Structures are given as structure tokens and as C-alpha cells.
Amino acid sequence: MSPMASLDFHKVKLNADSLRQKILKVTEQIKIEQTSRDGNVAEYLKLVSSADKQQAGRIKQVFEKKNQKSAHSIAQLQKKLEQYHRKLREIEQNGVTRSSKDISKDSLKEIHHSLKDAHVKSRTAPHCLESSKSSMPGVSLTPPVFVFNKSREFANLIRNKFGSADNIAHLKNSLEEFRPEASPRAYGGSATIVNKPKYGSDDECSSGTSGSADSNGNQSFGAGGTSTLDSQGKIAKIMEELREIKVTQTQLAEDIEALKVQFKREYGFISQTLQEERYRYERLEDQLHDLTELHQHETANLKQELASAEEKVAYQAYERSRDIQEALESCQTRISKLELHQQEQQTLQTDAVNAKVLLGKCINVVLAFMTVILVCVSTLAKFVSPMMKSRSHILGTFFAVTLLAIFCKNWDHILCAIERIIIPR
């Protein structure tokens, strides 16, 4: 066997194995759909047994929709199964030519669907990434509005700590009281700039004194030794002023350092509070996001439950209407049977009806005759009642009453005898 023939044989075998796996997969999906449809039918029947008549139509509609969906999916799966069976037969008969192309198309379709799913997942990925970033302690992903709000809170904290801007100006004035007039200061923001005194150091002071001494030397030599004492007094005053300036400068430096320490402490406190607020805001944002997701899931579940309830009610109504229709049909069949039986009996009893009519007429005549007799007897009794005072009259009336009672008691027997006499056998 050549290598190309063996390669084709292996390709055919692999394609057949893949088609068999797909056939098994599709058959399992068909079984799952059928079981789900049976479950829907069972649930539907339960709802029908417990629902009202008004909800029957809705249950029926929902159940029909579900049934149509399941039937459509089962039909599609069956079509796929038939296609796979046909391709398998073609592979077994014709080889690898056409079936390999179809299988490659199916594989491309599956790859396309998997890429679509990956694209959808990649859309949902940034939300997860944002939530993971928000949980990190060193990362801040707050919007610009949050920054502006926090800057306002920072200003409010400074205002609460120091009061208003007037208090800051008062603090500035109280610090300037320690400054002599010869050493002006300038404040710029939180830093202070101290202007240099007239003599920056002892060397400059000595050079200045020597210069003044040289400038005044000719006068002192010209005027005498009195001017030397004045120059020494001036030098002493200048040195004393320099010492005072140094003391005030060191005091101001200490005050500035204390203010820096205080500002650093307050800045750390404010930054810590800002960080805590940021973390609290992030936690609240996460909780809000979780609550919104939970609310969305609950609304989706409620919608699904309402839809299932509507389907169940519609199915129950449909089942009840069908039962009522069947009962009505059975009643109509029974009524038709009874009518047929009655017609048969009427055809058989036409002769007997005529005899009964005649008997009824005779009985009516006899009853009319008896009523006439009774009327006559009653009229006679009215006339004879005054004559019932003797014993003989009383006995006669007694016998008449007893006869009448016997006649009334045996009235049915008398009617039967009359019928036998009138109607021949």
C-alpha cells in the first residue's frame, strides 16, 4: 500500500470517528430535549389540576410556546443527525473527497461560534477587571468628580482645624510681632523667606566696622581721641542688634519648624482620612454593584417564574376546557340514544295509548256521574237532616256512610273492574 493511500484511509477513519462522536452528541441532546419536554408536560399537568378557569388560556399559550420551541430544537437536532448519518454513509461509500469538505465546514462553524463566545466573554471581562482593581489597596480608579469632592472635603477639614482665613492672618501677625523692624520677612505659601540683615556674618560686621573706622579715622586723628569712644559705642550697639536679630531668627526658625511639623501631622491625618474615605467609597460602590446584580437576577427569576406560572395556568385552562367539551359530547350522545329509544317505544305503544285515552274518558264520565250523585245526596241530606232525630233515621244514615266509605276505599278495585269490563282482552 502506498503512503498516500494509507493517509487517505486514516483520514476517512478519523472523519468517520468524528462523525460518530457528533452523532452520539446529537442523540444525547435529543434525549435531553425530550426529557425536558416531558418534564414541562408533567409540570403543566400539575398546574392544570390546581389552576382556575381564567388562567387556563394563558397556561395554554405559554405551554404551546414552550412546546413549539422544544419541537423546533428537536427537529433541528434530528436534521443534524440525518445529515451526519448521510455524511457517514457517503464517507463509507465514496471516501474522503466530499465528506472532508463538509466536516471542515462544520469545524469552521464550530470555531466561529467559539470565537463569538470568547468575544462576548471579553466584553464582560473589563467589569471583572475593574472590580479586581478596586479591591487592590494601592490603586485608585476613582473618577474626576470624586477628586473634586475630596478636594472640597480637604478644604473643609482645614477650615475646621484652623477656623477661617482671618485666624490664619491673625497667626501670621502674631508671628510677625517677634520680628524686629530691621529684619523684614515675607511669607509665600507654607514656606517663609527671611531677608538677610545688614551684616550677614561676623566677618562682614568686622569689615564694616573697619571700613567705618577707616572713614572716620582721619576725623578722629584730626579731632582727637574722643571720636574713638563714639565709634566703639556704635560697634557695640550694632553687635547687640545683630545678636538680637540672630535670636529672633532662630526663634522664627523654630516656630517655622514647629509649623512644618504641625502641617505634616495634619497633612498625614487628612491624607489618611482621604484614603479611608476612598476605601469606604470603593466598598460602597462594590456593595452597590453587588446589590444591582442581585436585583437584576431576582427580577429575571421573577420574570421566569411569572412566565412559567402563565404557561401552567394556560395549560390547566386548556385541559379543563377539553374535559368539559368531552363531557358535553358524552351527554349529547346519551341524549341522542334516549331520543332514539323513546321513538322506538312510541312506535310500539301507539295502540295502547288509544286504549288509555278511551279509559280515561270513561273514568272521567264515571267521575262526573258520581259527582252528580254526591251532589244529589248532599242536597237530600240537607233536606233529610231535620228528620234524623229518630233511631231508625240514624241507623239508615250510618249504613249509608259505611257504604260510601267502603266504596271510596275500594275505588281502585272498582276502576280495574270497570276497565276489564270495558276493554276486551
Secondary structure by P-SEA (a helix, b strand, c coil): ccaaaaaaaaaaaaaaaaaaaaaaaaaaaaaaaaaaaaaaaaaaaaaaacccccaaaaaaaaaaaaaaaaaaaaaaaaaaaaaaaaaaaaaaccccccaaaaaaaaaaaaaaaaaaaaaaaaaaaaaaaaaaaaaccccccccaaaaaaaaaaaaaaaaaacccaaaaaaaaaaaaccccccbbbbbcccbbbbcccccccaaaaaaaaaaaaaaaaaaaaaacaaaaaaaaaaaaaaaaaaaaaaaaaaaaaaaaaaaaaaaaaaaaaaaaaaaaaaaaaaaaaaaaaaaaaaaaaaaaaaaaaaaaaaaaaaaaaaaaaaaaaaaaaaaaaaaaaaaaaaaaaaaacaaaaaaaaaaaaaaaaaaaaaaaaaaaaaaaaaaaccccccaaaaaaaaaaaaaaaaaaaaaaaaaaaaaaacccc
